[in-house]
Amino acid sequence: MLSTRALCVIVPSVLLLRGLAAADEPIELVIWGVWNREGWRKCFDEFERRHPNIRLITSATGGRMDEQKLMCGIAGGAPPDCINQDRFSVGGWAARGAFLPLDKFIERDRGRPDAVRPEDFYKACWQEVVYEGRVYAIPINTDDRALYYNEDLLRQAGYVDADGNVVPPRTWEELKEYAVRLTERDANGKIIRIGFIPNYGNSWLYLYAWQNGGEFMSPDGKRCTLDAPENVAALQYVTDVYDALGGAEEVNGFAASFQTGELDPFLIGKVAMVINGNWHLEAIARYKPDLHFGVVPAPVPEGRKPITWSGGFSWAIPRGARHVEEAWEFIRFMNSLEAARIDSAAEQAYARSWGRTYVPWMYANRRLNEMAFAEFAPKSGRLNRYLRLFIDLMPHSRFRPVTPVGQLLWDEHVRAMDAAIYHKQTPQDALATGARNVQRQLDLLAQARSGRPLNRRAVAGVALLGAVALLVYAGWFFKRRWPVGAMRQEARAGIAFASPWLTGFVIFTGGPVVASLVLSFCRYDVLHPPVFIGVENYRTLLFDDPLFWKSLGNTWFMVLGVPIGMAIGLGVAMLLNSAVRGLTIYRTIYYMPAIVPTVASSILWMWVLNPQHGLINRGLAALGIAGPNWLTSAEWAKPSLILMGLWGVGQGMIIWLAGLKGIPETYYEAAAIDGASAVRRFTSITLPMLTPYIFFSTIMGIIGTFQIFNQAYIMTQGGPVDSTLFLVYYLFNNGFRYFKMGYASALAWVLFWIILILTLIQLKLAPRWVHYEQ
Amino acid sequence: MLFAFPFVWLVTTTFKGDEEIFSERLNWVPRIPWYAKSSPYVDQRAYNPIQRPHKVSREMWERLEPALRVALWRRAVELAPEAGIVLLAEAREQVTRGLWEQVRATLSAEALSGNPQQVARATAQAIDADMLSTVWAHIYKRVMLGTLRVLDEANKNILEEKVEWKARHGRLAPNETKLSGEEGLLLTYADFSGGEALTTYLPDLTEARVERLALSFHDDESWRHVHLLLITPTGAYRSKHPFIMGNGSWQDVTWTFRPPRDRRSLEITLVRAKVTSQPTSHQWVLIVTISPTSPLRAAFDKFARNYREAIRYVPFWTFARNSMVLVVLNIAGQLFACSLVAYAFARLSWPGRDVIFVVLLSTMMLPPQVTMVPVFLIVRKLHWYNTLTPLWLPSFFGSAFFIFLLRQFLMTIPRDLEDAAKIDGCSYFGLYWRIMLPLIRPALAAVAIFQFLGSWNDFMGPLIYINDLRLTPLSLGLFQFQQEHAAEWGMLMAGSLLMTLPAIAIFFVAQKYFIQGITLTGIKA
């Protein structure tokens, strides 16, 4: 035993040594969500040059689609030091307590020449990173939206004033009229050019609703006002425009052929007018610099002022970051005028090296933006003029509400818009449905903040009591059963030998099983202490969660693959069993797919199932059949996965082969003498003799199917439209994406019971059909 | 054989270039590159043979095709001056095919019926100079040199004047063909023994902190290697690896003095070289060498391209190393723990053994998802998150399935041997170590193989516990790579195949044990 005094000496010296070692080694500042941007690369170099003690470790991880990585990092205590996040999602992260508030740094830096000053930023950008009065991220760039129009097409249609200048539409009514008039159809009435599509480009309902004076959330953020009368009127207008053009179906059918890049429909004159962001200028500069186009603020309802809306990205520091000071240093540098200059210069040089005109992006910081415009934007011409217009529109910009339900609000608004323009619902009903869904989530969140945290001491006490009881029982058990004499030694050895598993069982299975059961009655997000909520998780899951039922249905559908796989596996095994020569080679070929790692086989099948260039659709096309879109279509995604699963039946085949080998040849000989046909021999001998194997394969197959995850995660991410959201995937999402650990535990237990019950049913039914040889 | 198809498709795709991958036809056999002794040359395989469109009847086509061929070629000759092209007679077939491909899609059924001569003429008239340029650019393979840019740290061009190139063997001349927007010198060369060298002299740039040299370069898809030798007053540098001419298009070949910051960069690093000839003072000498190739070498380079790129982009070796570490530790852990525990269950009698064995069997029924969340919380508490530990340590506690497998195997071994040893005074550990372990080797082999596949394939574990690229194993790494390069199928397939190969190799070596393991327990891996 070490004395306390020795500890007093050792601990500080160890700390000191570590401190000294740390001074020599550079600090590794981990930064996520970094784009492949030439300008940034130069900025990072400059930052490292100025801070020789810091090394930047940058990666693209944790971007917008990769929430799970960031959440796991934060919850696991090893998050990046700094991350580039879509501003739109900052509110949600802040609500979960995942980001550090940055106010104290901003306050501390006040007065420094390179300080991050809130007043420098466009209001729409800054307010988007403020949640409940605190700043959670520093905006990087921004964008806004306006109406692009093709001058030549408008001139052709006669929209010119007395001086011969093209007159773009100014009001909603004019926009609608222009849209219809500029639309052209061929002899068969098919659209060959369209004047304007309300939701093509980048406007969404948000733009129209704000133009009309609508709001999406009440000022206190507690109520969702998606169905406010102004919003309904805006959606009505959008629907009207679609109808005037021949209906959403026809319009979107035409839009389905749109391509991007140099074949962008606006660039090639297939679309006369489009509401799009400032980034579209860059595409024009790149692919069609000689296009005759104009930009004006998007038309508004009669009598209202022009308005636009903005989004963009921002730097945030996750909670638990190891190098907070350095991360702030980094953010401050990236927000400096010098960094912006390095960034723009490199980007400009890069664009020029490809022979393109450089159109700078818009910085969220007004000072940087004006610098970039003055020094790096084209000096004259349309690109100059319209970039200026976009910049000048910024003060009139709106932004999506900062709320933890931002994503849901977005999804619901998209859904409502679709429902209305396709006339599945009236605009009023569609928006009301959306508002209801959002409101329910909001209420749930409000509730979530209340509640009594699980009493840690009580839990620990109960756990301790349980453990003591178990120990006492074990002691009593062993005392009673403990052998005497020579057997004693063997018993001791036995327990010692089994101890690795026994220990592992307690740590990795037994303990977690109990913990999981407890958690399933709690609300727990890892960052805050768990809250006991009784059977609430189970109640929500069973009665209030359509996604759970959807995932269950999806999983159940996949069970179809089990009998098909067994039939194919058996068929192949029987073929192999009769053809004696080359058995090993065939067996290897059939078995190979089962060896291929899931990631590799998933990627391979994504390629095989590629709608345009994949093996299957090419093969079908050769036969004159147009293949489906497989993984990207909601109907075919699950069958695609089953198909892929069938490729791996070789695994089961080996078991079938063993089973077939076990059937005595004499049975067949006897049957042959009796004149039984091949079919008869199969149904009367082979099948009955194989029933134990069939039984076993069914049970294992169903258990395996209920745990399907990797393929879905890699190939479809649960989509399209949740069609491959399986039970375990849903569980994973809840646990490691939304960090609803309690809910995930409840799901796991439901999964357990489903598997158990299915297995028990099969065991119960087994004696009726499974034939065991005596 | 149906089963082998996707696999063969996987393998052949790894050898294909983008053009083959995205071509309209289903092609199984990857193309062997065209070997041209001299350049420029006409690629006689650039376009597929002309085929009868579905909308044209067979009889009509028989008369239409010859007429079309004549009309298309005539139109090409007519348009050549306007497109700035000097047509070569040997390119006739290819030009005809290419032009047909250009107009084919736009033709309606009506446009293809009527008098064949008229149809052919009308079709040919639809062709304009742009189309001809496109076709010509595709079939006329050539090496062209564009501008050389010398860039400093801030990416600024510090060499404003145009440089003069000298060719050692071939001819370097302004291009007679004026394809739209193309500017540069055309290099005419043939395969020489020493390769083709181009030289240029630059002023001394030492003061200006040169960071990279970017040469806009059109390659001739001959799969020859391009090396750079740079002699400066302070020393000589050579390119660390060659640029391989395999694209048949314009690109910026960039050589840099500093290793690129991230692996996605396509820059070629310059390293110090020893040269015998002393440089002329105060001048930079740039020598670009095109080394000769052989058909075999060209084919190899073409087939290896996807693999090379996959290895470079993926950090394949880093990922593979992490995977190997996990595999080795996991196997070691399982072999040790499972055999020990299985021995206790199979051979030793101790109180509670049978009850605990039932518990062990029942844990196999428990879906791992039930314990996933609490185990994550434990790992987090122990600060094992973002380390490899949670991915291998549990193996040292054994797993129910392998314990079961080994116990079944142990039960089949007669007790006599053990009894003899026991009489000789051997300890229980001695019995296990000296007698049992050697006897259950085949079963241990099965365990090792299953565990190999298990760890090599494990995806969800790293997905949850690892967030650092330097610790990522192959399974997760390949997935992330796929996320970033979704459309680069050749490279993705190469990466997938590389990941699969070790598994297949192990399977071939140890097939016997593998199948034994499956049949012994009847459980799928």
Interface residues (C-beta under 8 A of the other chain):
Chain A: V30 N36 E38 R41 K42 F44 D45 T58 S59 A60 T61 G62 M65 Q68 K69 C72 G73 A75 G76 G77 A78 P80 I342 A345 A346 A349 Y350 S353 F477 F478 R481 W482 P483 M487 Q489 E490 A491 R492 A493 G494 I495 A496 F497 A498 P500 W501 L502 T503 G504 F505 I507 F508 T509 G511 P512 V513 A515 S516 L519 V526 T584 R587 T588 I589 Y590 Y591 M592 P593 A594 I595 V596 P597 T598 V599 A600 S601 I603 L604 W605 M606 W607 V608 N610 Q612 H613 L615 R618 G619 A621 A622 W647 G650 Q651 G652 I654 I655 A658 Y693 F696 M700 I703 G704 F706 Q707 F709 N710 Y713 I714 V728 L731 F732 G735 F736 M741 A744 S745 L747 A748 W749 L751 F752 I755 L756 T759
Chain B: M1 F3 A4 F5 P6 F7 W9 L10 T13 I21 F22 R25 L26 R149 L151 E153 A154 N155 K156 N157 A214 D252 R261 D262 R264 A337 L340 V341 Y343 A344 F345 L348 S349 W350 P351 G352 R353 I356 V359 L360 T363 M365 L366 P367 P368 Q369 V370 T371 M372 V373 P374 V375 F376 L377 I378 V379 R380 H383 Y385 N386 P394 F396 F397 G398 A400 I403 Y428 F429 Y432 L453 W456 N457 F459 M460 L463 I464 Y465 N467 D468 L469 L474 S475 L476 L478 F479 Q480 Q482 Q483 E484 W489 L492 M493 G495 S496 L497 M499 T500 A503 I504 F507 F508 Q511 I515 I518 T519 G522 I523 K524 A525
